[in-house]
Amino acid sequence: MEMRIGVAGLAGRMGRLLAEEILASGATLAGGIDRAGADVPGLLSDISALADASDVVVDFTHASTIGGHAAALAASGKAWVLGTTGLSAEDEAAVADAATRIAIVHSPNYSPGVNLVLALAERTAAALPADSYDAEIVEMHHRQKVDAPSGTALGLGRAVARGRGVDLDAVKASGRDGHTGARKPGEIGFSALRGGQVVGEHTLLFASATEHIAITHRAFDRRAFATGAIRAALWVAGRPPGLYSMMEVLGMR
């Protein structure tokens, strides 16, 4: 039996790419949901209807949908591939609660290249002393992006924090402005640039008094995210309940 994959956000740019990648993978596009008035074939009435029609739902929508989608998918027992960023603590809690009942892959970025960079970021941070190597993350996205820092930038920050054995919230410095004083030892800094139609650029910089190490990823086509998300959907179907990442999908954990 062919895998049935549904898409939340089917009418958007990512949704259309996801639909193409589903068909290219040999799976079945079970349908989708989107904002009211969207004109795309295969739209269903709501997230519950989409879950009923699908084996896995891939979701690149908006943080405002997380609570409702988490509840509906947990009730349906269907797996969830979540790519939405900008989640609040409450949203994260809703995802974690749903993961006690269904299998969820949740990643700030589904590009295989980005996930390799995340792994490298953690290992590099563990090897370089925080009191000697300052960590700064610079990201740039298209002008329409609504959250900053990006989910991928925060993912890089969390990777660095894990490598250093600290909590990111305790050392995060974002959007410096005015007379900020000297940089605090151990800070993980973030700078967000917005403009044009940049798909996504992220640079993690470790700067010491004697050398700089830069790790950069540039995305030129959103299809990289769509391909990775469908890979995750094919992987997660039939898995036991739990919260997974692309590291498991790629066989890196």
C-alpha positions as CSV (number, residue, x, y, z in Angstrom):
1,M,0.0,0.0,0.0
2,E,1.4,3.4,-1.0
3,M,2.2,5.9,1.7
4,R,-0.4,8.7,2.0
5,I,1.1,12.0,2.8
6,G,-0.9,15.1,3.5
7,V,0.3,18.7,3.4
8,A,-0.7,21.5,5.8
9,G,-0.1,24.7,3.9
10,L,-0.6,23.1,0.5
11,A,-1.2,26.4,-1.4
12,G,2.0,28.0,-0.4
13,R,5.4,28.0,-2.0
14,M,6.6,25.2,0.2
15,G,3.3,23.3,-0.1
16,R,3.6,23.1,-3.8
17,L,7.1,21.9,-3.7
18,L,6.1,19.3,-1.1
19,A,3.4,18.1,-3.3
20,E,5.8,17.6,-6.2
21,E,8.3,15.8,-4.0
22,I,5.6,13.5,-2.6
23,L,4.7,12.4,-6.2
24,A,8.3,12.0,-7.1
25,S,8.9,9.7,-4.2
26,G,6.2,7.4,-5.3
27,A,3.9,8.2,-2.3
28,T,0.3,9.5,-2.7
29,L,-0.6,13.1,-2.0
30,A,-3.6,12.6,0.4
31,G,-4.7,16.3,0.1
32,G,-4.0,19.4,2.0
33,I,-5.4,22.3,4.0
34,D,-4.7,26.0,3.6
35,R,-6.0,29.5,4.4
36,A,-9.6,30.3,3.4
37,G,-10.0,31.2,-0.2
38,A,-6.9,29.3,-1.5
39,D,-7.5,27.8,-4.9
40,V,-5.6,24.5,-5.1
41,P,-7.0,21.1,-6.0
42,G,-7.2,18.6,-3.1
43,L,-7.9,20.9,-0.3
44,L,-9.8,19.4,2.6
45,S,-12.0,21.1,5.3
46,D,-9.6,21.1,8.3
47,I,-6.6,19.4,10.0
48,S,-8.8,16.6,11.3
49,A,-10.0,15.7,7.9
50,L,-6.4,15.8,6.5
51,A,-5.2,13.6,9.3
52,D,-8.0,11.1,8.6
53,A,-7.0,10.9,5.0
54,S,-3.2,10.6,5.6
55,D,-0.6,8.3,7.1
56,V,1.7,11.3,7.8
57,V,1.0,15.0,7.7
58,V,3.8,17.4,6.7
59,D,3.3,20.9,8.2
60,F,5.0,24.1,7.1
61,T,2.3,26.6,8.2
62,H,2.4,29.2,11.0
63,A,3.0,29.1,14.8
64,S,-0.6,30.1,15.4
65,T,-1.8,26.7,14.2
66,I,0.4,24.6,16.4
67,G,-2.0,24.0,19.3
68,G,-4.9,22.9,17.1
69,H,-2.7,20.8,14.8
70,A,-1.0,19.1,17.8
71,A,-4.3,18.2,19.3
72,A,-5.9,16.9,16.1
73,L,-3.0,14.8,15.0
74,A,-2.5,13.3,18.5
75,A,-6.2,12.4,18.5
76,S,-5.9,10.8,15.0
77,G,-2.8,8.8,15.8
78,K,-1.1,9.9,12.6
79,A,2.6,10.9,12.3
80,W,3.6,14.6,12.0
81,V,6.5,16.1,10.2
82,L,6.7,19.7,11.6
83,G,8.7,22.4,9.9
84,T,7.0,25.5,11.3
85,T,9.3,27.9,13.1
86,G,8.8,30.7,15.6
87,L,7.2,28.5,18.2
88,S,6.5,29.8,21.7
89,A,7.2,27.8,24.9
90,E,3.5,27.0,25.0
91,D,3.7,25.7,21.4
92,E,6.8,23.6,22.2
93,A,4.9,22.1,25.1
94,A,2.0,21.2,22.9
95,V,4.3,19.4,20.5
96,A,6.0,17.5,23.3
97,D,2.6,16.4,24.7
98,A,1.5,15.2,21.2
99,A,4.8,13.2,21.0
100,T,3.7,11.0,23.9
101,R,1.0,9.7,21.6
102,I,2.3,10.0,18.0
103,A,5.6,10.0,16.2
104,I,6.8,13.5,15.3
105,V,9.8,14.7,13.4
106,H,10.4,18.3,14.4
107,S,13.3,20.2,12.9
108,P,14.1,23.9,12.3
109,N,15.5,23.0,8.9
110,Y,15.0,19.9,6.7
111,S,18.0,20.4,4.5
112,P,20.5,17.5,4.9
113,G,23.3,20.1,4.6
114,V,22.0,22.2,7.4
115,N,21.7,19.2,9.7
116,L,25.3,18.3,9.0
117,V,26.3,21.8,9.9
118,L,24.3,21.5,13.1
119,A,26.2,18.4,14.0
120,L,29.5,20.1,13.2
121,A,28.5,23.1,15.3
122,E,28.0,21.1,18.4
123,R,31.3,19.2,18.0
124,T,33.2,22.4,17.2
125,A,31.7,24.2,20.2
126,A,32.7,21.3,22.5
127,A,36.3,21.5,21.3
128,L,36.8,25.3,21.5
129,P,36.8,26.9,25.0
130,A,33.9,29.4,25.4
131,D,36.1,31.9,27.3
132,S,38.5,32.0,24.3
133,Y,36.3,31.6,21.3
134,D,33.3,33.9,20.9
135,A,30.3,32.4,19.0
136,E,28.3,34.6,16.7
137,I,25.5,33.5,14.3
138,V,24.6,35.6,11.3
139,E,21.5,34.8,9.2
140,M,19.8,36.4,6.2
141,H,16.4,35.6,4.7
142,H,13.9,37.1,2.3
143,R,11.9,40.2,3.2
144,Q,8.7,38.3,3.9
145,K,10.1,36.2,6.8
146,V,8.2,37.0,10.0
147,D,10.4,35.5,12.8
148,A,13.9,36.5,13.8
149,P,16.3,35.0,14.6
150,S,15.4,32.2,12.2
151,G,14.6,28.7,13.4
152,T,17.7,27.5,11.8
153,A,19.8,30.2,13.5
154,L,18.3,29.2,16.9
155,G,19.0,25.6,16.1
156,L,22.7,26.5,15.5
157,G,22.6,28.3,18.8
158,R,21.2,25.3,20.6
159,A,23.9,23.1,19.0
160,V,26.6,25.4,20.3
161,A,25.0,25.5,23.7
162,R,24.8,21.7,23.9
163,G,28.5,21.5,22.9
164,R,29.4,23.9,25.7
165,G,27.0,22.3,28.2
166,V,25.0,25.4,28.8
167,D,21.3,26.6,28.4
168,L,21.0,28.8,25.3
169,D,18.5,31.1,27.0
170,A,21.1,31.9,29.7
171,V,23.7,33.0,27.2
172,K,21.8,34.3,24.1
173,A,22.4,37.8,22.9
174,S,20.2,38.9,20.1
175,G,19.8,42.2,18.3
176,R,22.4,44.3,20.0
177,D,21.7,48.0,19.8
178,G,23.0,51.2,21.5
179,H,25.6,51.3,24.3
180,T,25.6,47.6,25.2
181,G,29.0,47.4,26.9
182,A,31.6,44.8,26.3
183,R,30.6,41.4,25.0
184,K,30.0,39.0,27.9
185,P,32.2,35.9,28.0
186,G,30.4,32.8,26.8
187,E,27.6,34.7,25.0
188,I,26.1,33.2,21.8
189,G,25.2,36.2,19.6
190,F,22.6,36.4,16.9
191,S,22.3,38.9,14.0
192,A,19.3,38.8,11.6
193,L,19.3,40.3,8.1
194,R,16.2,40.6,5.9
195,G,16.0,41.6,2.3
196,G,15.2,40.6,-1.3
197,Q,14.3,37.0,-1.9
198,V,17.2,35.2,-0.1
199,V,16.1,31.6,0.6
200,G,18.4,31.2,3.6
201,E,22.0,31.9,4.5
202,H,23.6,31.0,7.9
203,T,27.1,31.6,9.2
204,L,28.4,30.4,12.6
205,L,31.5,32.2,13.5
206,F,34.0,31.2,16.3
207,A,36.3,34.2,16.9
208,S,39.4,34.1,19.1
209,A,42.2,36.6,19.5
210,T,44.3,34.5,17.1
211,E,41.9,32.9,14.6
212,H,38.4,32.9,13.2
213,I,36.5,29.8,12.1
214,A,33.4,30.2,9.9
215,I,30.9,27.5,9.1
216,T,28.4,28.7,6.4
217,H,25.4,27.1,4.7
218,R,23.6,28.8,1.8
219,A,20.3,27.5,0.4
220,F,19.6,28.4,-3.2
221,D,16.3,26.6,-3.7
222,R,13.5,25.7,-1.2
223,R,13.3,22.3,-2.8
224,A,16.2,21.2,-0.5
225,F,13.8,21.6,2.4
226,A,10.9,19.9,0.7
227,T,13.1,16.9,-0.3
228,G,14.3,16.5,3.2
229,A,10.8,16.8,4.7
230,I,9.4,14.0,2.5
231,R,12.4,11.9,3.3
232,A,11.4,12.5,7.0
233,A,7.8,11.6,6.2
234,L,8.8,8.3,4.6
235,W,11.1,7.5,7.6
236,V,8.7,8.4,10.4
237,A,5.6,6.4,9.3
238,G,5.1,3.5,11.6
239,R,7.6,4.7,14.2
240,P,6.6,4.5,17.9
241,P,5.5,7.8,19.6
242,G,8.3,10.2,20.3
243,L,9.9,13.4,19.3
244,Y,12.5,12.8,16.6
245,S,14.9,15.1,14.6
246,M,16.5,15.0,11.2
247,M,19.6,13.6,12.9
248,E,17.6,10.3,13.4
249,V,16.2,10.5,9.8
250,L,19.8,10.9,8.4
251,G,21.1,8.1,10.6
252,M,23.4,10.4,12.6
253,R,22.0,9.4,16.0
